[in-house]
Amino acid sequence: MLSHLGLGSKVKLSWKLTSITKADNQGYVLGYETPEGLVSVQAKSVIMTIPSYVASDILRPLSIDAADALSKFYYPPVAAVTVSYPKEAIRKECLIDGELQGFGQLHPRSQGVETLGTIYSSSLFPNRAPAGRVLLLNYIGGSTNTGIVSKTESDLVEAVDSDLRKMLINPRAADPLALGVRVWPQAIPQFLIGHLDRLAAAKSALGRGGYDGLFLGGNYVAGVALGRCIEGAYESASQVSDFLTKYAYK
Ligand SMILES: Cc1cc2nc3c(=O)[nH]c(=O)nc-3n(C[C@H](O)[C@H](O)[C@H](O)COP(=O)(O)OP(=O)(O)OC[C@H]3O[C@@H](n4cnc5c(N)ncnc54)[C@H](O)[C@@H]3O)c2cc1C
């Protein structure tokens, strides 16, 4: 994909940013742990799209105020639980023309269902399940159910399976195949009251510290939906472009 985008070797995978310092002239020196060892890169401008709690640690030596503000965003845990059932396990009333159709379902907390939502992966994408089976990706956890981090994988599969039997799967169906359980301990930043003030405080602390050309981006800045992250990337690119235009004429 990278070569199709024309990015080639400009994109570095498995490079972990560990430090950022101001360069002697202008710009920044970024320290990375890479598969080839420690590498440092100098850049006129930097967009940090790492999670805010990682940015907080890396920016602490530069600005305690920015780091403190960035450390306050709340990322509750979410588990992604992928299971497969035979097609006959789906309740008849949930089929359209004999098929499980649609994107999936979301479960309001008021319905007393622990699973947050279920994506019908094999209805959405081709070749996700062999003929006669369905593949379901379920999310469980969130800010009202942080206890999922201490559950075992089989507890999580059991919780999801028991929920699905309340509305989608026949109660007497055979056990599902559990194909994947991935717990994200800090999954999605919550835009709680005060979020934008804390973000503004982080940005203004960087401004006060003279860290021009260092921009914050990613989901806690732009919004958590993937579409907003992409729009936010365009906004960040435009900020860098404006900055570099001024920089070029200094
Ligand atoms: C379980 C789950 C389900 C979701 N479902 C949906 C959905 O259905 N629809 C939707 O619109 N959105 C969904 N979202 C939200 C959306 O996917 C995210 O908000 C979005 O992908 C975040 O993009 P990002 O680039 O800000 O952060 P990320 O995609 O989290 O990228 C941050 C990157 O920083 C890297 N990183 C961390 N530390 C370092 C370091 N020190 N050095 C270098 N790199 C580092 C990480 O490895 C990661 O690749 C979901 C999120 C989760 C967790």
Ligand as a Chemical Component Dictionary entry (heavy atoms), coordinates in Angstrom:
data_LIG
# 
_chem_comp.id                   LIG 
_chem_comp.type                 NON-POLYMER 
_chem_comp.pdbx_formal_charge   0 
_chem_comp.three_letter_code    LIG 
# 
loop_
_chem_comp_atom.comp_id 
_chem_comp_atom.atom_id 
_chem_comp_atom.alt_atom_id 
_chem_comp_atom.type_symbol 
_chem_comp_atom.charge 
_chem_comp_atom.model_Cartn_x 
_chem_comp_atom.model_Cartn_y 
_chem_comp_atom.model_Cartn_z 
_chem_comp_atom.pdbx_ordinal 
LIG C1  C1  C 0 -11.757 -1.020 19.468 1  
LIG C2  C2  C 0 -12.001 0.220  18.643 2  
LIG C3  C3  C 0 -13.043 0.264  17.716 3  
LIG C4  C4  C 0 -13.272 1.402  16.942 4  
LIG N1  N1  N 0 -14.291 1.417  16.021 5  
LIG C5  C5  C 0 -14.477 2.505  15.239 6  
LIG C6  C6  C 0 -15.483 2.532  14.228 7  
LIG O1  O1  O 0 -16.208 1.552  14.033 8  
LIG N2  N2  N 0 -15.638 3.663  13.480 9  
LIG C7  C7  C 0 -14.844 4.761  13.658 10 
LIG O2  O2  O 0 -15.003 5.765  12.949 11 
LIG N3  N3  N 0 -13.877 4.761  14.606 12 
LIG C8  C8  C 0 -13.680 3.667  15.393 13 
LIG N4  N4  N 0 -12.715 3.670  16.361 14 
LIG C9  C9  C 0 -11.979 4.910  16.581 15 
LIG C10 C10 C 0 -10.870 5.144  15.575 16 
LIG O3  O3  O 0 -10.436 3.897  15.075 17 
LIG C11 C11 C 0 -9.703  5.847  16.275 18 
LIG O4  O4  O 0 -10.155 7.025  16.930 19 
LIG C12 C12 C 0 -8.638  6.215  15.243 20 
LIG O5  O5  O 0 -8.184  5.083  14.537 21 
LIG C13 C13 C 0 -7.481  6.849  15.966 22 
LIG O6  O6  O 0 -6.513  7.244  15.025 23 
LIG P1  P1  P 0 -5.214  7.963  15.537 24 
LIG O7  O7  O 0 -4.298  8.057  14.358 25 
LIG O8  O8  O 0 -5.533  9.194  16.306 26 
LIG O9  O9  O 0 -4.613  6.985  16.647 27 
LIG P2  P2  P 0 -4.085  5.493  16.501 28 
LIG O10 O10 O 0 -4.699  4.793  15.334 29 
LIG O11 O11 O 0 -4.233  4.918  17.870 30 
LIG O12 O12 O 0 -2.558  5.714  16.140 31 
LIG C14 C14 C 0 -1.627  6.093  17.105 32 
LIG C15 C15 C 0 -0.347  5.409  16.674 33 
LIG O13 O13 O 0 0.716   5.878  17.481 34 
LIG C16 C16 C 0 1.589   4.786  17.627 35 
LIG N5  N5  N 0 2.487   5.079  18.750 36 
LIG C17 C17 C 0 2.226   5.037  20.077 37 
LIG N6  N6  N 0 3.334   5.374  20.770 38 
LIG C18 C18 C 0 4.303   5.640  19.850 39 
LIG C19 C19 C 0 5.672   6.049  19.944 40 
LIG N7  N7  N 0 6.276   6.268  21.123 41 
LIG N8  N8  N 0 6.373   6.220  18.783 42 
LIG C20 C20 C 0 5.783   6.022  17.568 43 
LIG N9  N9  N 0 4.490   5.643  17.420 44 
LIG C21 C21 C 0 3.770   5.457  18.557 45 
LIG C22 C22 C 0 0.682   3.596  17.871 46 
LIG O14 O14 O 0 1.373   2.396  17.621 47 
LIG C23 C23 C 0 -0.397  3.877  16.850 48 
LIG O15 O15 O 0 -0.092  3.288  15.608 49 
LIG C24 C24 C 0 -12.442 2.531  17.116 50 
LIG C25 C25 C 0 -11.376 2.480  18.030 51 
LIG C26 C26 C 0 -11.154 1.332  18.786 52 
LIG C27 C27 C 0 -9.984  1.288  19.759 53 
# 
loop_
_chem_comp_bond.comp_id 
_chem_comp_bond.atom_id_1 
_chem_comp_bond.atom_id_2 
_chem_comp_bond.value_order 
_chem_comp_bond.pdbx_ordinal 
LIG C1  C2  SING 1  
LIG C2  C3  SING 2  
LIG C2  C26 DOUB 3  
LIG C3  C4  DOUB 4  
LIG C4  N1  SING 5  
LIG C4  C24 SING 6  
LIG N1  C5  DOUB 7  
LIG C5  C6  SING 8  
LIG C5  C8  SING 9  
LIG C6  O1  DOUB 10 
LIG C6  N2  SING 11 
LIG N2  C7  SING 12 
LIG C7  O2  DOUB 13 
LIG C7  N3  SING 14 
LIG N3  C8  DOUB 15 
LIG C8  N4  SING 16 
LIG N4  C9  SING 17 
LIG N4  C24 SING 18 
LIG C9  C10 SING 19 
LIG C10 O3  SING 20 
LIG C10 C11 SING 21 
LIG C11 O4  SING 22 
LIG C11 C12 SING 23 
LIG C12 O5  SING 24 
LIG C12 C13 SING 25 
LIG C13 O6  SING 26 
LIG O6  P1  SING 27 
LIG P1  O7  DOUB 28 
LIG P1  O8  SING 29 
LIG P1  O9  SING 30 
LIG O9  P2  SING 31 
LIG P2  O10 DOUB 32 
LIG P2  O11 SING 33 
LIG P2  O12 SING 34 
LIG O12 C14 SING 35 
LIG C14 C15 SING 36 
LIG C15 O13 SING 37 
LIG C15 C23 SING 38 
LIG O13 C16 SING 39 
LIG C16 N5  SING 40 
LIG C16 C22 SING 41 
LIG N5  C17 SING 42 
LIG N5  C21 SING 43 
LIG C17 N6  DOUB 44 
LIG N6  C18 SING 45 
LIG C18 C19 SING 46 
LIG C18 C21 DOUB 47 
LIG C19 N7  SING 48 
LIG C19 N8  DOUB 49 
LIG N8  C20 SING 50 
LIG C20 N9  DOUB 51 
LIG N9  C21 SING 52 
LIG C22 O14 SING 53 
LIG C22 C23 SING 54 
LIG C23 O15 SING 55 
LIG C24 C25 DOUB 56 
LIG C25 C26 SING 57 
LIG C26 C27 SING 58 
# 
